[in-house]
Amino acid sequence: MADHYYSKTPNVESKPDTWQYELRGEVYTFTSDRGVFSKGEVDFGSKTLIECFEEPEVTGAILDVGCGYGPIGLSIAKMFPDRHVVMVDVNERALTLAKQNANQNEITNVTISESDMLEGVKNETFAAVITNPPIRAGKQVVRTIMEQSYSVLIGGGELWVVVQKKQGAPSIKKQLENLFDKVVVQKRNKGYYVFRAKKFD
């Protein structure tokens, strides 16, 4: 797993690339690199998640788990400037890029830090958790992210997850239904499912 995006320090040679991408009517300048997830463009799952995300009804920060170079967390922060967005990842190269992308898009209402799953933020609370989980890291990693997300959400908070049907969407939906009080399919698009799971008071 040394050269995998779910690595702390990718060994693959760095070859950064900068490009522009439109999300919900805003044009962003992103720099990405080898050794991070979806290097050359905003992947379809993340774009689907971003486009259907709705601001939480409850007050509090938003957490982006597995932020990569930052497209989900930064676009959410841009959409909702009165919210603080915490962005975490285990991949040091991805975190460096996310910070660079926050600066070059002039997005300041974010905190970007290293965390293996939610370990680094387990003592904080959030109004929403949003994630395109690292499926290739294995089912147990994804399962743990779901469980830890429930733990850090305040009452009325929501977890938003995007996953492909062929990568285990039905089993993730079952797990969410075992953890959360209400689970809906917020969007279905070309084999991708966005689940919205709510934790009641």
C-alpha angles and dihedrals in degrees: 000000000000095000095036121115089239089067125108092225115018113214096204114110115268115247107163121199129191124209142153127249134179121227122176092340096312123108114220131192108221130185115200135169146195114285094042129093117276096356102184104044143355102286119240095247094053091046091051091050094048093049096054100036115121127200113260118257091224128070119256147078127305122232124211109198116202092012096177111186088343116260096136100042096040095048091048090050090050092049094049107033093172090062126079114227121205113202122195136179138159093224112092094199091053091050092052089051093047090054091048091049092049089054097045091048092044094236111154106165092086140094115203119195145153118266134155099227104315098326093112094053101033092117093054129080131223141194091217140009118204125188146166091199124219097254093177090060088071141262094280093057091050091046091051091050090054093049094045091047091058090051096054097043119100121225109290091023124132139216116215116198132176121200138155119249091233090052095058109285094149093053092045090051089053092050091049091050089054092051106034135055097230130018125183135173099243094185140359118198129165094330095320121117125200111203122199112199121186129204111208123216 
